[in-house]
Amino acid sequence: MATYVFRVRFRLDTAPGVRTTPKTFETTVRVPAVRPGEDGWLLFRDALWRGEVNDERHARKLAESWLSVPVDSCSFSEFQTTETELATLREAISDDLDAFNAESVRDVLHKYFGSAIRVEGDKIE
């Protein structure tokens, strides 16, 4: 399944007088991509720009909803996908280029993902 990969730094909010060491942690968060056409499939358009998060505050809020902890920072690392999933994404984008204010699918992918797309071979089961 296609996956968004983010680096997230979060903190533990403790009760008064309780201390943790460390207080902040960094982790890699992998978020499954929603299939094109389904609600939420435009995460890339709504959260990324040129391979970076487009709004740090929005990205932190998203990460907080994924992790249920206070998030200090969230950065986009890459979009991992297979050739088949990428073809499906390209087709969905192609069906409505006007929604992306772009002239080609390539432009859309570059505009939002930059060069942060990693394509892996399809697995034969």
Chimera marker file (.cmm) of the C-alpha trace (Angstrom):
<marker_set name="trace">
<marker id="1" x="0.000" y="0.000" z="0.000" r="1" g="1" b="0" radius="0.5"/>
<marker id="2" x="1.246" y="3.508" z="-0.799" r="1" g="1" b="0" radius="0.5"/>
<marker id="3" x="2.490" y="5.298" z="2.286" r="1" g="1" b="0" radius="0.5"/>
<marker id="4" x="3.371" y="8.821" z="3.347" r="1" g="1" b="0" radius="0.5"/>
<marker id="5" x="6.463" y="8.915" z="5.545" r="1" g="1" b="0" radius="0.5"/>
<marker id="6" x="6.934" y="11.732" z="8.033" r="1" g="1" b="0" radius="0.5"/>
<marker id="7" x="9.548" y="12.519" z="10.674" r="1" g="1" b="0" radius="0.5"/>
<marker id="8" x="7.830" y="13.663" z="13.838" r="1" g="1" b="0" radius="0.5"/>
<marker id="9" x="9.153" y="15.067" z="17.093" r="1" g="1" b="0" radius="0.5"/>
<marker id="10" x="6.688" y="14.793" z="19.952" r="1" g="1" b="0" radius="0.5"/>
<marker id="11" x="6.733" y="15.375" z="23.673" r="1" g="1" b="0" radius="0.5"/>
<marker id="12" x="5.211" y="13.814" z="26.718" r="1" g="1" b="0" radius="0.5"/>
<marker id="13" x="3.021" y="16.062" z="28.811" r="1" g="1" b="0" radius="0.5"/>
<marker id="14" x="3.311" y="14.785" z="32.344" r="1" g="1" b="0" radius="0.5"/>
<marker id="15" x="1.520" y="15.431" z="35.593" r="1" g="1" b="0" radius="0.5"/>
<marker id="16" x="2.996" y="18.189" z="37.770" r="1" g="1" b="0" radius="0.5"/>
<marker id="17" x="6.207" y="16.996" z="39.415" r="1" g="1" b="0" radius="0.5"/>
<marker id="18" x="6.631" y="14.019" z="37.073" r="1" g="1" b="0" radius="0.5"/>
<marker id="19" x="9.705" y="14.139" z="34.868" r="1" g="1" b="0" radius="0.5"/>
<marker id="20" x="10.726" y="12.045" z="31.888" r="1" g="1" b="0" radius="0.5"/>
<marker id="21" x="14.092" y="11.718" z="30.230" r="1" g="1" b="0" radius="0.5"/>
<marker id="22" x="14.048" y="12.547" z="27.460" r="1" g="1" b="0" radius="0.5"/>
<marker id="23" x="10.986" y="14.743" z="27.360" r="1" g="1" b="0" radius="0.5"/>
<marker id="24" x="10.867" y="14.787" z="23.556" r="1" g="1" b="0" radius="0.5"/>
<marker id="25" x="11.178" y="11.924" z="21.105" r="1" g="1" b="0" radius="0.5"/>
<marker id="26" x="11.629" y="11.621" z="17.354" r="1" g="1" b="0" radius="0.5"/>
<marker id="27" x="9.983" y="8.920" z="15.336" r="1" g="1" b="0" radius="0.5"/>
<marker id="28" x="9.134" y="7.946" z="11.791" r="1" g="1" b="0" radius="0.5"/>
<marker id="29" x="5.416" y="7.906" z="11.101" r="1" g="1" b="0" radius="0.5"/>
<marker id="30" x="4.027" y="5.964" z="8.144" r="1" g="1" b="0" radius="0.5"/>
<marker id="31" x="0.522" y="6.949" z="7.086" r="1" g="1" b="0" radius="0.5"/>
<marker id="32" x="-1.284" y="4.738" z="4.562" r="1" g="1" b="0" radius="0.5"/>
<marker id="33" x="-2.341" y="6.693" z="1.485" r="1" g="1" b="0" radius="0.5"/>
<marker id="34" x="-6.048" y="6.701" z="0.786" r="1" g="1" b="0" radius="0.5"/>
<marker id="35" x="-6.986" y="5.259" z="-2.601" r="1" g="1" b="0" radius="0.5"/>
<marker id="36" x="-7.544" y="7.939" z="-5.245" r="1" g="1" b="0" radius="0.5"/>
<marker id="37" x="-11.126" y="9.101" z="-5.375" r="1" g="1" b="0" radius="0.5"/>
<marker id="38" x="-11.886" y="8.197" z="-1.753" r="1" g="1" b="0" radius="0.5"/>
<marker id="39" x="-12.312" y="10.776" z="0.986" r="1" g="1" b="0" radius="0.5"/>
<marker id="40" x="-8.880" y="11.956" z="2.129" r="1" g="1" b="0" radius="0.5"/>
<marker id="41" x="-6.917" y="10.925" z="-0.969" r="1" g="1" b="0" radius="0.5"/>
<marker id="42" x="-5.720" y="14.495" z="-1.531" r="1" g="1" b="0" radius="0.5"/>
<marker id="43" x="-3.472" y="14.593" z="1.538" r="1" g="1" b="0" radius="0.5"/>
<marker id="44" x="-0.553" y="15.440" z="-0.753" r="1" g="1" b="0" radius="0.5"/>
<marker id="45" x="-2.379" y="18.458" z="-2.170" r="1" g="1" b="0" radius="0.5"/>
<marker id="46" x="-3.547" y="19.657" z="1.222" r="1" g="1" b="0" radius="0.5"/>
<marker id="47" x="-0.336" y="19.118" z="3.193" r="1" g="1" b="0" radius="0.5"/>
<marker id="48" x="2.681" y="19.185" z="0.862" r="1" g="1" b="0" radius="0.5"/>
<marker id="49" x="4.479" y="21.595" z="-1.419" r="1" g="1" b="0" radius="0.5"/>
<marker id="50" x="7.617" y="20.703" z="-3.382" r="1" g="1" b="0" radius="0.5"/>
<marker id="51" x="8.297" y="17.730" z="-1.118" r="1" g="1" b="0" radius="0.5"/>
<marker id="52" x="7.940" y="19.631" z="2.149" r="1" g="1" b="0" radius="0.5"/>
<marker id="53" x="5.024" y="20.234" z="4.483" r="1" g="1" b="0" radius="0.5"/>
<marker id="54" x="3.298" y="23.374" z="3.260" r="1" g="1" b="0" radius="0.5"/>
<marker id="55" x="2.065" y="24.519" z="6.670" r="1" g="1" b="0" radius="0.5"/>
<marker id="56" x="3.981" y="23.459" z="9.775" r="1" g="1" b="0" radius="0.5"/>
<marker id="57" x="1.034" y="24.122" z="12.091" r="1" g="1" b="0" radius="0.5"/>
<marker id="58" x="-1.324" y="22.033" z="9.945" r="1" g="1" b="0" radius="0.5"/>
<marker id="59" x="1.243" y="19.222" z="9.746" r="1" g="1" b="0" radius="0.5"/>
<marker id="60" x="1.649" y="19.198" z="13.525" r="1" g="1" b="0" radius="0.5"/>
<marker id="61" x="-2.135" y="18.978" z="13.962" r="1" g="1" b="0" radius="0.5"/>
<marker id="62" x="-2.287" y="16.063" z="11.514" r="1" g="1" b="0" radius="0.5"/>
<marker id="63" x="0.507" y="14.281" z="13.362" r="1" g="1" b="0" radius="0.5"/>
<marker id="64" x="-1.201" y="14.889" z="16.696" r="1" g="1" b="0" radius="0.5"/>
<marker id="65" x="-4.325" y="13.234" z="15.323" r="1" g="1" b="0" radius="0.5"/>
<marker id="66" x="-2.261" y="10.226" z="14.198" r="1" g="1" b="0" radius="0.5"/>
<marker id="67" x="-0.314" y="9.869" z="17.442" r="1" g="1" b="0" radius="0.5"/>
<marker id="68" x="-2.536" y="11.335" z="20.176" r="1" g="1" b="0" radius="0.5"/>
<marker id="69" x="0.406" y="13.232" z="21.703" r="1" g="1" b="0" radius="0.5"/>
<marker id="70" x="1.545" y="16.864" z="21.495" r="1" g="1" b="0" radius="0.5"/>
<marker id="71" x="3.738" y="17.299" z="18.397" r="1" g="1" b="0" radius="0.5"/>
<marker id="72" x="6.575" y="19.823" z="18.228" r="1" g="1" b="0" radius="0.5"/>
<marker id="73" x="7.525" y="19.300" z="14.581" r="1" g="1" b="0" radius="0.5"/>
<marker id="74" x="6.511" y="17.286" z="11.550" r="1" g="1" b="0" radius="0.5"/>
<marker id="75" x="8.415" y="17.031" z="8.284" r="1" g="1" b="0" radius="0.5"/>
<marker id="76" x="7.670" y="15.043" z="5.161" r="1" g="1" b="0" radius="0.5"/>
<marker id="77" x="10.270" y="12.458" z="4.149" r="1" g="1" b="0" radius="0.5"/>
<marker id="78" x="8.872" y="10.585" z="1.169" r="1" g="1" b="0" radius="0.5"/>
<marker id="79" x="5.931" y="8.958" z="-0.528" r="1" g="1" b="0" radius="0.5"/>
<marker id="80" x="6.508" y="5.218" z="-0.889" r="1" g="1" b="0" radius="0.5"/>
<marker id="81" x="4.490" y="3.518" z="-3.590" r="1" g="1" b="0" radius="0.5"/>
<marker id="82" x="4.501" y="0.764" z="-6.168" r="1" g="1" b="0" radius="0.5"/>
<marker id="83" x="4.412" y="1.217" z="-9.921" r="1" g="1" b="0" radius="0.5"/>
<marker id="84" x="0.771" y="0.080" z="-10.006" r="1" g="1" b="0" radius="0.5"/>
<marker id="85" x="-0.308" y="2.450" z="-7.223" r="1" g="1" b="0" radius="0.5"/>
<marker id="86" x="1.536" y="5.337" z="-8.849" r="1" g="1" b="0" radius="0.5"/>
<marker id="87" x="-0.203" y="4.603" z="-12.154" r="1" g="1" b="0" radius="0.5"/>
<marker id="88" x="-3.562" y="4.711" z="-10.355" r="1" g="1" b="0" radius="0.5"/>
<marker id="89" x="-2.641" y="8.025" z="-8.721" r="1" g="1" b="0" radius="0.5"/>
<marker id="90" x="-1.502" y="9.448" z="-12.063" r="1" g="1" b="0" radius="0.5"/>
<marker id="91" x="-4.793" y="8.430" z="-13.677" r="1" g="1" b="0" radius="0.5"/>
<marker id="92" x="-6.859" y="10.063" z="-10.919" r="1" g="1" b="0" radius="0.5"/>
<marker id="93" x="-4.835" y="13.271" z="-11.194" r="1" g="1" b="0" radius="0.5"/>
<marker id="94" x="-5.157" y="13.205" z="-14.979" r="1" g="1" b="0" radius="0.5"/>
<marker id="95" x="-8.931" y="13.015" z="-14.695" r="1" g="1" b="0" radius="0.5"/>
<marker id="96" x="-9.036" y="16.465" z="-13.071" r="1" g="1" b="0" radius="0.5"/>
<marker id="97" x="-5.888" y="18.495" z="-13.815" r="1" g="1" b="0" radius="0.5"/>
<marker id="98" x="-7.825" y="21.731" z="-13.314" r="1" g="1" b="0" radius="0.5"/>
<marker id="99" x="-8.252" y="20.903" z="-9.616" r="1" g="1" b="0" radius="0.5"/>
<marker id="100" x="-4.453" y="21.028" z="-9.312" r="1" g="1" b="0" radius="0.5"/>
<marker id="101" x="-3.956" y="24.140" z="-11.452" r="1" g="1" b="0" radius="0.5"/>
<marker id="102" x="-1.447" y="22.246" z="-13.570" r="1" g="1" b="0" radius="0.5"/>
<marker id="103" x="-0.905" y="21.340" z="-17.198" r="1" g="1" b="0" radius="0.5"/>
<marker id="104" x="0.317" y="17.781" z="-16.694" r="1" g="1" b="0" radius="0.5"/>
<marker id="105" x="0.358" y="14.948" z="-14.175" r="1" g="1" b="0" radius="0.5"/>
<marker id="106" x="4.137" y="15.295" z="-13.994" r="1" g="1" b="0" radius="0.5"/>
<marker id="107" x="3.701" y="18.946" z="-12.969" r="1" g="1" b="0" radius="0.5"/>
<marker id="108" x="1.264" y="17.948" z="-10.218" r="1" g="1" b="0" radius="0.5"/>
<marker id="109" x="3.550" y="15.260" z="-8.806" r="1" g="1" b="0" radius="0.5"/>
<marker id="110" x="6.525" y="17.619" z="-8.820" r="1" g="1" b="0" radius="0.5"/>
<marker id="111" x="4.505" y="20.514" z="-7.409" r="1" g="1" b="0" radius="0.5"/>
<marker id="112" x="3.451" y="18.560" z="-4.327" r="1" g="1" b="0" radius="0.5"/>
<marker id="113" x="5.939" y="15.719" z="-3.858" r="1" g="1" b="0" radius="0.5"/>
<marker id="114" x="9.074" y="17.337" z="-5.273" r="1" g="1" b="0" radius="0.5"/>
<marker id="115" x="11.476" y="14.466" z="-5.805" r="1" g="1" b="0" radius="0.5"/>
<marker id="116" x="10.300" y="12.618" z="-2.681" r="1" g="1" b="0" radius="0.5"/>
<marker id="117" x="8.537" y="9.703" z="-4.394" r="1" g="1" b="0" radius="0.5"/>
<marker id="118" x="10.100" y="6.282" z="-3.961" r="1" g="1" b="0" radius="0.5"/>
<marker id="119" x="8.713" y="3.642" z="-6.301" r="1" g="1" b="0" radius="0.5"/>
<marker id="120" x="9.202" y="0.030" z="-5.357" r="1" g="1" b="0" radius="0.5"/>
<marker id="121" x="8.490" y="-2.966" z="-7.555" r="1" g="1" b="0" radius="0.5"/>
<marker id="122" x="5.083" y="-4.582" z="-7.339" r="1" g="1" b="0" radius="0.5"/>
<marker id="123" x="4.998" y="-7.746" z="-5.263" r="1" g="1" b="0" radius="0.5"/>
<marker id="124" x="3.699" y="-10.870" z="-6.910" r="1" g="1" b="0" radius="0.5"/>
<marker id="125" x="1.699" y="-13.000" z="-4.513" r="1" g="1" b="0" radius="0.5"/>
<link id1="1" id2="2" r="1" g="1" b="0" radius="0.2"/>
<link id1="2" id2="3" r="1" g="1" b="0" radius="0.2"/>
<link id1="3" id2="4" r="1" g="1" b="0" radius="0.2"/>
<link id1="4" id2="5" r="1" g="1" b="0" radius="0.2"/>
<link id1="5" id2="6" r="1" g="1" b="0" radius="0.2"/>
<link id1="6" id2="7" r="1" g="1" b="0" radius="0.2"/>
<link id1="7" id2="8" r="1" g="1" b="0" radius="0.2"/>
<link id1="8" id2="9" r="1" g="1" b="0" radius="0.2"/>
<link id1="9" id2="10" r="1" g="1" b="0" radius="0.2"/>
<link id1="10" id2="11" r="1" g="1" b="0" radius="0.2"/>
<link id1="11" id2="12" r="1" g="1" b="0" radius="0.2"/>
<link id1="12" id2="13" r="1" g="1" b="0" radius="0.2"/>
<link id1="13" id2="14" r="1" g="1" b="0" radius="0.2"/>
<link id1="14" id2="15" r="1" g="1" b="0" radius="0.2"/>
<link id1="15" id2="16" r="1" g="1" b="0" radius="0.2"/>
<link id1="16" id2="17" r="1" g="1" b="0" radius="0.2"/>
<link id1="17" id2="18" r="1" g="1" b="0" radius="0.2"/>
<link id1="18" id2="19" r="1" g="1" b="0" radius="0.2"/>
<link id1="19" id2="20" r="1" g="1" b="0" radius="0.2"/>
<link id1="20" id2="21" r="1" g="1" b="0" radius="0.2"/>
<link id1="21" id2="22" r="1" g="1" b="0" radius="0.2"/>
<link id1="22" id2="23" r="1" g="1" b="0" radius="0.2"/>
<link id1="23" id2="24" r="1" g="1" b="0" radius="0.2"/>
<link id1="24" id2="25" r="1" g="1" b="0" radius="0.2"/>
<link id1="25" id2="26" r="1" g="1" b="0" radius="0.2"/>
<link id1="26" id2="27" r="1" g="1" b="0" radius="0.2"/>
<link id1="27" id2="28" r="1" g="1" b="0" radius="0.2"/>
<link id1="28" id2="29" r="1" g="1" b="0" radius="0.2"/>
<link id1="29" id2="30" r="1" g="1" b="0" radius="0.2"/>
<link id1="30" id2="31" r="1" g="1" b="0" radius="0.2"/>
<link id1="31" id2="32" r="1" g="1" b="0" radius="0.2"/>
<link id1="32" id2="33" r="1" g="1" b="0" radius="0.2"/>
<link id1="33" id2="34" r="1" g="1" b="0" radius="0.2"/>
<link id1="34" id2="35" r="1" g="1" b="0" radius="0.2"/>
<link id1="35" id2="36" r="1" g="1" b="0" radius="0.2"/>
<link id1="36" id2="37" r="1" g="1" b="0" radius="0.2"/>
<link id1="37" id2="38" r="1" g="1" b="0" radius="0.2"/>
<link id1="38" id2="39" r="1" g="1" b="0" radius="0.2"/>
<link id1="39" id2="40" r="1" g="1" b="0" radius="0.2"/>
<link id1="40" id2="41" r="1" g="1" b="0" radius="0.2"/>
<link id1="41" id2="42" r="1" g="1" b="0" radius="0.2"/>
<link id1="42" id2="43" r="1" g="1" b="0" radius="0.2"/>
<link id1="43" id2="44" r="1" g="1" b="0" radius="0.2"/>
<link id1="44" id2="45" r="1" g="1" b="0" radius="0.2"/>
<link id1="45" id2="46" r="1" g="1" b="0" radius="0.2"/>
<link id1="46" id2="47" r="1" g="1" b="0" radius="0.2"/>
<link id1="47" id2="48" r="1" g="1" b="0" radius="0.2"/>
<link id1="48" id2="49" r="1" g="1" b="0" radius="0.2"/>
<link id1="49" id2="50" r="1" g="1" b="0" radius="0.2"/>
<link id1="50" id2="51" r="1" g="1" b="0" radius="0.2"/>
<link id1="51" id2="52" r="1" g="1" b="0" radius="0.2"/>
<link id1="52" id2="53" r="1" g="1" b="0" radius="0.2"/>
<link id1="53" id2="54" r="1" g="1" b="0" radius="0.2"/>
<link id1="54" id2="55" r="1" g="1" b="0" radius="0.2"/>
<link id1="55" id2="56" r="1" g="1" b="0" radius="0.2"/>
<link id1="56" id2="57" r="1" g="1" b="0" radius="0.2"/>
<link id1="57" id2="58" r="1" g="1" b="0" radius="0.2"/>
<link id1="58" id2="59" r="1" g="1" b="0" radius="0.2"/>
<link id1="59" id2="60" r="1" g="1" b="0" radius="0.2"/>
<link id1="60" id2="61" r="1" g="1" b="0" radius="0.2"/>
<link id1="61" id2="62" r="1" g="1" b="0" radius="0.2"/>
<link id1="62" id2="63" r="1" g="1" b="0" radius="0.2"/>
<link id1="63" id2="64" r="1" g="1" b="0" radius="0.2"/>
<link id1="64" id2="65" r="1" g="1" b="0" radius="0.2"/>
<link id1="65" id2="66" r="1" g="1" b="0" radius="0.2"/>
<link id1="66" id2="67" r="1" g="1" b="0" radius="0.2"/>
<link id1="67" id2="68" r="1" g="1" b="0" radius="0.2"/>
<link id1="68" id2="69" r="1" g="1" b="0" radius="0.2"/>
<link id1="69" id2="70" r="1" g="1" b="0" radius="0.2"/>
<link id1="70" id2="71" r="1" g="1" b="0" radius="0.2"/>
<link id1="71" id2="72" r="1" g="1" b="0" radius="0.2"/>
<link id1="72" id2="73" r="1" g="1" b="0" radius="0.2"/>
<link id1="73" id2="74" r="1" g="1" b="0" radius="0.2"/>
<link id1="74" id2="75" r="1" g="1" b="0" radius="0.2"/>
<link id1="75" id2="76" r="1" g="1" b="0" radius="0.2"/>
<link id1="76" id2="77" r="1" g="1" b="0" radius="0.2"/>
<link id1="77" id2="78" r="1" g="1" b="0" radius="0.2"/>
<link id1="78" id2="79" r="1" g="1" b="0" radius="0.2"/>
<link id1="79" id2="80" r="1" g="1" b="0" radius="0.2"/>
<link id1="80" id2="81" r="1" g="1" b="0" radius="0.2"/>
<link id1="81" id2="82" r="1" g="1" b="0" radius="0.2"/>
<link id1="82" id2="83" r="1" g="1" b="0" radius="0.2"/>
<link id1="83" id2="84" r="1" g="1" b="0" radius="0.2"/>
<link id1="84" id2="85" r="1" g="1" b="0" radius="0.2"/>
<link id1="85" id2="86" r="1" g="1" b="0" radius="0.2"/>
<link id1="86" id2="87" r="1" g="1" b="0" radius="0.2"/>
<link id1="87" id2="88" r="1" g="1" b="0" radius="0.2"/>
<link id1="88" id2="89" r="1" g="1" b="0" radius="0.2"/>
<link id1="89" id2="90" r="1" g="1" b="0" radius="0.2"/>
<link id1="90" id2="91" r="1" g="1" b="0" radius="0.2"/>
<link id1="91" id2="92" r="1" g="1" b="0" radius="0.2"/>
<link id1="92" id2="93" r="1" g="1" b="0" radius="0.2"/>
<link id1="93" id2="94" r="1" g="1" b="0" radius="0.2"/>
<link id1="94" id2="95" r="1" g="1" b="0" radius="0.2"/>
<link id1="95" id2="96" r="1" g="1" b="0" radius="0.2"/>
<link id1="96" id2="97" r="1" g="1" b="0" radius="0.2"/>
<link id1="97" id2="98" r="1" g="1" b="0" radius="0.2"/>
<link id1="98" id2="99" r="1" g="1" b="0" radius="0.2"/>
<link id1="99" id2="100" r="1" g="1" b="0" radius="0.2"/>
<link id1="100" id2="101" r="1" g="1" b="0" radius="0.2"/>
<link id1="101" id2="102" r="1" g="1" b="0" radius="0.2"/>
<link id1="102" id2="103" r="1" g="1" b="0" radius="0.2"/>
<link id1="103" id2="104" r="1" g="1" b="0" radius="0.2"/>
<link id1="104" id2="105" r="1" g="1" b="0" radius="0.2"/>
<link id1="105" id2="106" r="1" g="1" b="0" radius="0.2"/>
<link id1="106" id2="107" r="1" g="1" b="0" radius="0.2"/>
<link id1="107" id2="108" r="1" g="1" b="0" radius="0.2"/>
<link id1="108" id2="109" r="1" g="1" b="0" radius="0.2"/>
<link id1="109" id2="110" r="1" g="1" b="0" radius="0.2"/>
<link id1="110" id2="111" r="1" g="1" b="0" radius="0.2"/>
<link id1="111" id2="112" r="1" g="1" b="0" radius="0.2"/>
<link id1="112" id2="113" r="1" g="1" b="0" radius="0.2"/>
<link id1="113" id2="114" r="1" g="1" b="0" radius="0.2"/>
<link id1="114" id2="115" r="1" g="1" b="0" radius="0.2"/>
<link id1="115" id2="116" r="1" g="1" b="0" radius="0.2"/>
<link id1="116" id2="117" r="1" g="1" b="0" radius="0.2"/>
<link id1="117" id2="118" r="1" g="1" b="0" radius="0.2"/>
<link id1="118" id2="119" r="1" g="1" b="0" radius="0.2"/>
<link id1="119" id2="120" r="1" g="1" b="0" radius="0.2"/>
<link id1="120" id2="121" r="1" g="1" b="0" radius="0.2"/>
<link id1="121" id2="122" r="1" g="1" b="0" radius="0.2"/>
<link id1="122" id2="123" r="1" g="1" b="0" radius="0.2"/>
<link id1="123" id2="124" r="1" g="1" b="0" radius="0.2"/>
<link id1="124" id2="125" r="1" g="1" b="0" radius="0.2"/>
</marker_set>
